Amino acid sequence: MEARVGTPRIEILERIKKGDLLSLLIKAAELHGHYCIGLSTGVLASYIALKKLELQQNVTEVESHVKPNLIAIVENNLCFTDGVQMIVGTTLGNNTLIFRDSGKQSVTVIDRDTRRAVRVTLIDNPHKYLSISNDPKFAKYFEKFVSKREKFDENELREFRELMTRASLELLSIPTEKLFKVEEWKLGELKQVMSSPPIKHVRCEKCNELVLESKGKYINDKFYCLDCLDESVPTVVGRGIANLRLKDILER
């Protein structure tokens, strides 16, 4: 138990080192809630980036690169990104995940110690390489549930989940060079945008809630949160990044 407390990601690190893509996908699904093609592409892209960093640095054990010195830039807020968070270990909470709303299935992993970066981007439709894509039910359900976001009944959804799980597992066996473009950079000075914000909380004069000082405003020497000022803030929602007030989300 002590080893797990000291190294909470030890299982992930071991699976990366062994190249055990199936168990990595299973672990990512624990976070994501189900298996799907997007999750598999996120797992594969992350694994490629980590292994590339290891090879370039001539490192014998990949865990030397799977630590807080990594930053990941994701370019969509879909299933892909959960694969990245689980495999690379970068999250919003530890200030190592950056979201660019480009709409691409892409991840860039940056090693702050070595200033190396590897960007892995999906460049072809995975469906064309999957045998299950020839199943008319799979094509029908994918169009209905994923492309059009139409309503479903429980039996249809259960059947689709089973088919999607098969597709997700099958994707792991597709040669990655058919699916992804891999780019590498040696970075100069890392930009300030990648640094963590200062952690100083100030109490809002109106609602009495604690707020990061960098996120509120002082008016006549009194501090207010943006909610109490009825101002919008950048918010990640299904369609990407939108400027919303809290009541835009909560009010009926």
Contacts in CASP RR format, 6 or more apart in sequence:
PFRMAT RR
TARGET T0000
AUTHOR 0000-0000-0000
METHOD contacts of the structure
MODEL  1
MEARVGTPRIEILERIKKGDLLSLLIKAAELHGHYCIGLSTGVLASYIAL
KKLELQQNVTEVESHVKPNLIAIVENNLCFTDGVQMIVGTTLGNNTLIFR
DSGKQSVTVIDRDTRRAVRVTLIDNPHKYLSISNDPKFAKYFEKFVSKRE
KFDENELREFRELMTRASLELLSIPTEKLFKVEEWKLGELKQVMSSPPIK
HVRCEKCNELVLESKGKYINDKFYCLDCLDESVPTVVGRGIANLRLKDIL
ER
3 10 0 8 1.000
4 10 0 8 1.000
7 13 0 8 1.000
9 66 0 8 1.000
9 89 0 8 1.000
11 27 0 8 1.000
12 24 0 8 1.000
12 27 0 8 1.000
12 66 0 8 1.000
12 86 0 8 1.000
12 87 0 8 1.000
12 89 0 8 1.000
13 62 0 8 1.000
13 63 0 8 1.000
13 66 0 8 1.000
15 23 0 8 1.000
15 24 0 8 1.000
15 27 0 8 1.000
16 24 0 8 1.000
16 47 0 8 1.000
16 50 0 8 1.000
16 51 0 8 1.000
16 62 0 8 1.000
16 63 0 8 1.000
16 66 0 8 1.000
16 87 0 8 1.000
17 61 0 8 1.000
17 62 0 8 1.000
17 63 0 8 1.000
19 47 0 8 1.000
21 43 0 8 1.000
21 44 0 8 1.000
21 47 0 8 1.000
21 172 0 8 1.000
22 169 0 8 1.000
22 172 0 8 1.000
24 43 0 8 1.000
24 47 0 8 1.000
24 86 0 8 1.000
24 87 0 8 1.000
25 35 0 8 1.000
25 39 0 8 1.000
25 40 0 8 1.000
25 43 0 8 1.000
25 168 0 8 1.000
25 169 0 8 1.000
25 172 0 8 1.000
27 86 0 8 1.000
28 39 0 8 1.000
28 42 0 8 1.000
28 43 0 8 1.000
28 82 0 8 1.000
28 83 0 8 1.000
28 86 0 8 1.000
28 87 0 8 1.000
29 35 0 8 1.000
29 39 0 8 1.000
30 86 0 8 1.000
31 82 0 8 1.000
31 83 0 8 1.000
31 85 0 8 1.000
31 86 0 8 1.000
32 39 0 8 1.000
32 79 0 8 1.000
32 82 0 8 1.000
32 83 0 8 1.000
32 86 0 8 1.000
34 161 0 8 1.000
34 164 0 8 1.000
34 165 0 8 1.000
35 161 0 8 1.000
35 164 0 8 1.000
35 165 0 8 1.000
35 168 0 8 1.000
35 169 0 8 1.000
36 79 0 8 1.000
36 164 0 8 1.000
36 167 0 8 1.000
36 168 0 8 1.000
37 79 0 8 1.000
37 126 0 8 1.000
37 127 0 8 1.000
37 130 0 8 1.000
37 164 0 8 1.000
37 167 0 8 1.000
37 168 0 8 1.000
37 171 0 8 1.000
38 78 0 8 1.000
38 79 0 8 1.000
38 80 0 8 1.000
38 105 0 8 1.000
38 168 0 8 1.000
39 79 0 8 1.000
39 80 0 8 1.000
39 82 0 8 1.000
39 83 0 8 1.000
39 168 0 8 1.000
40 126 0 8 1.000
40 168 0 8 1.000
40 169 0 8 1.000
40 171 0 8 1.000
40 172 0 8 1.000
41 80 0 8 1.000
41 105 0 8 1.000
41 122 0 8 1.000
41 126 0 8 1.000
41 171 0 8 1.000
41 179 0 8 1.000
42 79 0 8 1.000
42 80 0 8 1.000
42 81 0 8 1.000
42 82 0 8 1.000
42 83 0 8 1.000
42 84 0 8 1.000
42 87 0 8 1.000
42 105 0 8 1.000
42 107 0 8 1.000
43 83 0 8 1.000
43 86 0 8 1.000
43 87 0 8 1.000
43 172 0 8 1.000
44 171 0 8 1.000
44 172 0 8 1.000
44 176 0 8 1.000
44 179 0 8 1.000
44 180 0 8 1.000
45 80 0 8 1.000
45 84 0 8 1.000
45 105 0 8 1.000
45 106 0 8 1.000
45 107 0 8 1.000
45 120 0 8 1.000
45 121 0 8 1.000
45 122 0 8 1.000
45 180 0 8 1.000
46 72 0 8 1.000
46 83 0 8 1.000
46 84 0 8 1.000
46 87 0 8 1.000
46 88 0 8 1.000
46 107 0 8 1.000
46 109 0 8 1.000
46 120 0 8 1.000
47 87 0 8 1.000
48 118 0 8 1.000
48 120 0 8 1.000
48 176 0 8 1.000
48 180 0 8 1.000
48 182 0 8 1.000
49 88 0 8 1.000
49 107 0 8 1.000
49 108 0 8 1.000
49 109 0 8 1.000
49 118 0 8 1.000
49 119 0 8 1.000
49 120 0 8 1.000
49 182 0 8 1.000
50 62 0 8 1.000
50 65 0 8 1.000
50 66 0 8 1.000
50 87 0 8 1.000
50 88 0 8 1.000
50 109 0 8 1.000
51 62 0 8 1.000
52 118 0 8 1.000
52 120 0 8 1.000
52 182 0 8 1.000
52 184 0 8 1.000
53 59 0 8 1.000
53 65 0 8 1.000
53 109 0 8 1.000
53 111 0 8 1.000
53 114 0 8 1.000
53 116 0 8 1.000
53 118 0 8 1.000
54 61 0 8 1.000
54 62 0 8 1.000
54 64 0 8 1.000
54 65 0 8 1.000
56 116 0 8 1.000
56 118 0 8 1.000
56 184 0 8 1.000
57 65 0 8 1.000
57 111 0 8 1.000
57 114 0 8 1.000
57 116 0 8 1.000
59 65 0 8 1.000
65 111 0 8 1.000
66 88 0 8 1.000
66 89 0 8 1.000
68 94 0 8 1.000
68 96 0 8 1.000
69 111 0 8 1.000
69 112 0 8 1.000
69 113 0 8 1.000
70 88 0 8 1.000
70 89 0 8 1.000
70 90 0 8 1.000
70 96 0 8 1.000
70 109 0 8 1.000
70 110 0 8 1.000
70 111 0 8 1.000
70 112 0 8 1.000
71 90 0 8 1.000
71 96 0 8 1.000
71 97 0 8 1.000
71 98 0 8 1.000
71 109 0 8 1.000
71 110 0 8 1.000
71 112 0 8 1.000
71 194 0 8 1.000
72 84 0 8 1.000
72 85 0 8 1.000
72 88 0 8 1.000
72 89 0 8 1.000
72 90 0 8 1.000
72 96 0 8 1.000
72 97 0 8 1.000
72 98 0 8 1.000
72 107 0 8 1.000
72 108 0 8 1.000
72 109 0 8 1.000
72 110 0 8 1.000
73 98 0 8 1.000
73 99 0 8 1.000
73 100 0 8 1.000
73 107 0 8 1.000
73 108 0 8 1.000
73 110 0 8 1.000
73 119 0 8 1.000
74 80 0 8 1.000
74 81 0 8 1.000
74 84 0 8 1.000
74 97 0 8 1.000
74 98 0 8 1.000
74 99 0 8 1.000
74 100 0 8 1.000
74 106 0 8 1.000
74 107 0 8 1.000
75 99 0 8 1.000
75 100 0 8 1.000
75 101 0 8 1.000
75 102 0 8 1.000
75 103 0 8 1.000
75 104 0 8 1.000
75 105 0 8 1.000
75 106 0 8 1.000
75 107 0 8 1.000
76 101 0 8 1.000
76 102 0 8 1.000
76 103 0 8 1.000
76 104 0 8 1.000
76 105 0 8 1.000
76 106 0 8 1.000
77 99 0 8 1.000
77 101 0 8 1.000
77 236 0 8 1.000
77 238 0 8 1.000
77 240 0 8 1.000
78 105 0 8 1.000
80 105 0 8 1.000
80 107 0 8 1.000
80 122 0 8 1.000
81 99 0 8 1.000
84 90 0 8 1.000
84 97 0 8 1.000
84 107 0 8 1.000
85 91 0 8 1.000
85 97 0 8 1.000
88 107 0 8 1.000
88 109 0 8 1.000
89 96 0 8 1.000
90 96 0 8 1.000
90 97 0 8 1.000
90 109 0 8 1.000
91 97 0 8 1.000
95 196 0 8 1.000
95 197 0 8 1.000
98 193 0 8 1.000
98 194 0 8 1.000
99 236 0 8 1.000
99 241 0 8 1.000
101 240 0 8 1.000
101 241 0 8 1.000
104 121 0 8 1.000
104 122 0 8 1.000
105 121 0 8 1.000
105 122 0 8 1.000
106 119 0 8 1.000
106 120 0 8 1.000
106 121 0 8 1.000
106 122 0 8 1.000
107 119 0 8 1.000
107 120 0 8 1.000
108 117 0 8 1.000
108 118 0 8 1.000
108 119 0 8 1.000
108 120 0 8 1.000
109 117 0 8 1.000
109 118 0 8 1.000
109 119 0 8 1.000
109 120 0 8 1.000
110 116 0 8 1.000
110 117 0 8 1.000
110 187 0 8 1.000
110 190 0 8 1.000
110 194 0 8 1.000
111 117 0 8 1.000
112 190 0 8 1.000
112 194 0 8 1.000
115 186 0 8 1.000
115 187 0 8 1.000
115 188 0 8 1.000
115 190 0 8 1.000
116 184 0 8 1.000
116 185 0 8 1.000
116 186 0 8 1.000
116 187 0 8 1.000
117 184 0 8 1.000
117 185 0 8 1.000
117 186 0 8 1.000
117 187 0 8 1.000
118 182 0 8 1.000
118 183 0 8 1.000
118 184 0 8 1.000
118 185 0 8 1.000
119 182 0 8 1.000
119 183 0 8 1.000
119 184 0 8 1.000
119 185 0 8 1.000
120 180 0 8 1.000
120 181 0 8 1.000
120 182 0 8 1.000
121 180 0 8 1.000
121 181 0 8 1.000
121 183 0 8 1.000
122 179 0 8 1.000
122 180 0 8 1.000
123 179 0 8 1.000
123 180 0 8 1.000
123 181 0 8 1.000
124 178 0 8 1.000
124 179 0 8 1.000
126 171 0 8 1.000
126 174 0 8 1.000
126 179 0 8 1.000
127 133 0 8 1.000
127 142 0 8 1.000
129 171 0 8 1.000
129 174 0 8 1.000
129 178 0 8 1.000
129 179 0 8 1.000
130 167 0 8 1.000
130 170 0 8 1.000
130 171 0 8 1.000
130 174 0 8 1.000
131 170 0 8 1.000
132 138 0 8 1.000
132 163 0 8 1.000
132 166 0 8 1.000
132 167 0 8 1.000
132 170 0 8 1.000
133 139 0 8 1.000
133 167 0 8 1.000
135 163 0 8 1.000
137 159 0 8 1.000
137 163 0 8 1.000
138 160 0 8 1.000
138 163 0 8 1.000
138 164 0 8 1.000
138 167 0 8 1.000
141 156 0 8 1.000
141 159 0 8 1.000
141 160 0 8 1.000
141 163 0 8 1.000
142 160 0 8 1.000
142 164 0 8 1.000
144 150 0 8 1.000
144 152 0 8 1.000
144 156 0 8 1.000
145 152 0 8 1.000
145 156 0 8 1.000
145 157 0 8 1.000
145 160 0 8 1.000
152 160 0 8 1.000
197 212 0 8 1.000
197 214 0 8 1.000
198 213 0 8 1.000
198 214 0 8 1.000
199 212 0 8 1.000
200 212 0 8 1.000
200 213 0 8 1.000
200 214 0 8 1.000
201 210 0 8 1.000
201 211 0 8 1.000
201 212 0 8 1.000
201 213 0 8 1.000
202 210 0 8 1.000
202 211 0 8 1.000
202 212 0 8 1.000
202 213 0 8 1.000
202 216 0 8 1.000
202 223 0 8 1.000
203 209 0 8 1.000
203 210 0 8 1.000
203 211 0 8 1.000
203 223 0 8 1.000
204 210 0 8 1.000
204 211 0 8 1.000
204 216 0 8 1.000
204 223 0 8 1.000
204 224 0 8 1.000
204 225 0 8 1.000
204 228 0 8 1.000
205 222 0 8 1.000
205 223 0 8 1.000
205 224 0 8 1.000
205 228 0 8 1.000
206 224 0 8 1.000
206 225 0 8 1.000
206 228 0 8 1.000
207 225 0 8 1.000
207 227 0 8 1.000
207 228 0 8 1.000
209 225 0 8 1.000
211 223 0 8 1.000
211 225 0 8 1.000
213 223 0 8 1.000
215 225 0 8 1.000
215 226 0 8 1.000
215 233 0 8 1.000
216 223 0 8 1.000
216 224 0 8 1.000
216 225 0 8 1.000
216 226 0 8 1.000
217 223 0 8 1.000
217 224 0 8 1.000
217 226 0 8 1.000
217 229 0 8 1.000
218 224 0 8 1.000
219 229 0 8 1.000
226 232 0 8 1.000
226 233 0 8 1.000
227 245 0 8 1.000
227 246 0 8 1.000
230 245 0 8 1.000
230 247 0 8 1.000
231 245 0 8 1.000
232 243 0 8 1.000
232 244 0 8 1.000
232 245 0 8 1.000
232 248 0 8 1.000
233 243 0 8 1.000
233 244 0 8 1.000
233 245 0 8 1.000
234 241 0 8 1.000
234 242 0 8 1.000
234 243 0 8 1.000
235 241 0 8 1.000
235 242 0 8 1.000
235 243 0 8 1.000
235 244 0 8 1.000
235 249 0 8 1.000
237 244 0 8 1.000
END
